[in-house]
Amino acid sequence: MKNQNWTREQVMVALNLYTQLPFGKMHKGNPLIIKTAQLIGRTPDALAMKLTNLASLDPQITETGRKGLSGCSKLDKDVWTEFQGNPETIGYESQQIVDLLAQEDENLSDLSSSAIPDALLPSYFSENKVANAKVRVKQSFFRKAVLSSYENRCCMTGLSEPRLLIASHIVPWSENPHTRLNPKNGLCLSALHDKAYDRGLITVTPDYIIQVSDQLKEIEETPFSNSYLLGLDGMSILLPRKFAPMREFLDYHYSTIFLS
């Protein structure tokens, strides 16, 4: 008989899937849930139910009228609280566990940190191979969580080609280690808008409004610049279905990095 009590490691796997899967794909018929459930000794129905339990703890879900299940265990709440308080550690730990599962079964390769090409990750690497491997896992977790939240669409333009999308940090990676893996510190942007955001030429206000720097407004107006840069000024971003960007992070970028 299978143990009915979930272990912390199993809940960590569920948390990782919650960050990676779009809200509409957290169901027992999803092949990734079926295979993951088999590897952790749970049924697909039980794993899908655990994901909806976690959803009930996510304000971004409940405040928009969607509901998860209300039967959260103390362990569910504890793991969720740990993740909210220390996403750097919990996000990394959960991805390590899932990476090991993906090594057992290639059907889970899409969940693995190794599934993301290096070209789609920031270049924060050093000469230390061990440190590089750890950073890569962390960056992969962050990218998966952010792109999943925005359903693989640039929040400024709606572009939906994953190879052209970047999980942009609102508070830069180098500024605060505690925010590096927090999905609420991320925006899904096209490569162009990621670069402009990183350089402070575009920002998103705490009210989710795009502002374009006066420095960028000095460029020659062309159909391209009007459609994809200057024309964004004053528009609202497309909000994610999970992990809405924290206003304090947006305020940091707006007040510190943006070249007003």
N, C-alpha and C positions, 0 to 999 in steps of 0.2 A: 504494500500500500504506500502511495506517495505521501510524503510529509505535507500536511496542509499548511504548515506555518512557513511563510516566506522568509528566506534568509536575506541578510543585508546585501550580499552580492547579487542575488536575484533582483532585488528592488533597484539596485544600481544599474543593472542591465535594462530594466524597464524605464528608468529615468533617462538613460542614454537614448533609447528608442523614442521616448517622448520628445526629446530635443531634435531628433533627426527626421521623424516622420511628420508630414503635414497632418493637420488635425483630422481631415477627412479620410486618412488612410490608417487610422488606428483601430482596425477591425480584425476580427478573427480570420477573415478570409485572405488577408494580406500574406503573400508567400513569405515575406521576411518575418512576420510575426509567427507564422506556422513553424518555420525552421528554427527560429530562436527559441520558441517555447519548447520544442523537442530537445534542444541542447541543454536547456537549464532545468529540465524535468518538470515542466508545466504544460498544461493544455493551451492551445491557441486562445480558447475562450477566457481562460484565467489570465493570460498575459494581456489580452486586449482589455479585460476588465481592470487590470492594474493600471494600464495607461489612462483609462477614464477616471480612475481614482485620483491619479496625479493631476489630471485636468481640473478636478474639483478644487484643487489647491492653488490653481493658477488664476490670479485676478484678471489677466488678459482674456481668459476664457469666460469666466463667470460674469464679468462686467459687461460683456457683449450679448448676454442672454443665452449663451450656450452653457450646458451643464455637463459635468462629469457625474460619476457615481458618488454617492455620499458615504460609502462604506470604507473610508480610509482607515488603515491601521495606524497605530502609534509609530511603527517603523516607517511607514510611508511618510508620515508627517515629519519624522525626525530626519529622514534622508532629504526631503524637500527643503527643510529648514537649513540643513547643512549646505545644500547647493546654493540657496539664496545668500547665505552668509559667507561662503567660501567657494565660489564657482571655480577658481583656479585649481584647487585641489580635487574637488569632487568631480568636476568635468574631466580632468585628466585621468583620475582613477577609473571612472566609468568607461572611458574610451579604451583604456588598457584592457579591461575585462572583455569588452566587445571585440577588440582586436584578437584576443586569444580564441574567442569563439569562432571568429572568421577564419582563423588558421585551421580549425577543425573541420570546417565545411565551407567550400568555395561559394556555396549559394548565398553566403552572408558577406561576400566580398564588397558589396556596395556600402555596407555599414562600417567597413574597416577604414582606418585613417590612411592606409596605403592606397586607397582607391582614388585619392585626389592627386593629380599630377603636381609636381613641384612648381610648375609654371603658374599654377593658380593660387599659390601660397606666397605670403610676403617673404622677403629675403632677410631674415633676422638671424642667420646662422653664423656660427663661429668655427674655429678650428677643432673644437672639442666634439668628437663624434657622438659621445654619450649625450651631451647637452643638446646637440643638434637633433638627435632622435626624439628626445623629450619635447623639444620645442615644436617639432613637426606634428607630433600627436596632438599637442595642444591647439595648434593652428587649425588642424583638420577638424577637431571637435568644434571649434568656434565657427568655422565656415559652414559646416553641416547644420549647426543650430540656427545660424542667422539665415541662410538661404531657405531652410525649411520653414522658418517663421514667416518669411515673405513669399513663400510658395514659388521660389525661384524667379522672382521678378524684381527688377530695379525699382526701388521705391520712388524714384523721380520720373522715370520715363516709361516704366512698364516693360522694358526689354526683358525677354525671357530665355535668352541663350546662355546656359550655365557657363560655357567657356569664356563668356565675356563679362561675367559677374564676379564681383569682389565682395567679401564680407569685410566691410570697412569698420574700423574702430572709431568710435566717437571720441572717447578719451584715448589718445594714442597708446600703443603697446608699451612704449618706453616710459610713459608718465606714471602709471600706477599698476603694479603687478596684480593687485587684487581685482582689477576690472578686466583683465585680459581675456578671460573665458566666460565672462558674463554676457549672455545673448542680448541682454537689455543695453549693452554697450555697443551694439552693432547696427549698421544699416546695410541693406543689400543695394549695392550700386554697380552701375556699369563701370568698366575700367576707366573710361573718360571721366565720369563724375566722381569716382573714387580719387583719382589724381587731383581733380579740382578741389574736392573736399579736404584732402590731406594737406593741400597747399593753402587752405583758407580762402579760396576764391569763391566757394559756395558754402553755405551753412544751412542748418535746419534749426529753427528757433524752438524753444521749449513748448510752443503751441503747434509744432509740426509744420511750420510754414517755411518754404525754401526762400532764402535770400541770396542774391548774387552780389558779389563785391563790386564796388565802383571801379576797381582796377580791371575787372573782367569786362565791365560795361564799356571800357575804352577801346575794345577790339573792334575791328571792322565788322559791321553788320552784314551778315550773309544769310541766306535761307537756313543753312546749317546752324550757325550760331544763334539765330533767332529761335529755331525749333528746339535745340538741345541744350542751350546754355542760357542766353539772355531771356528767352521766353519763359523760363522756369520761375523767374522772380515773382514772388507772391503766391505761388501755387502751393497746395498742400501735398505732402507726401502720401503715398499709398501705405496705410498702416498695416503692420503684420497681424497675423491671426493668433500668434503667440509672442510672448516676450516683447511687449512694446518698449521702445527706447525710453530710458529713464530721463525725466526732465532735467535732473541735476547734471547728467552727462551732457545733454544737449546744450544746457546753459554754459557749461565749461567750454565747449567748442565755440559757441556763439560769442562769448565774452573774452576768450583767451586766444583762439586760433584764427577766427574769422577776420579777414582784412576788410573791415567796414569802410 
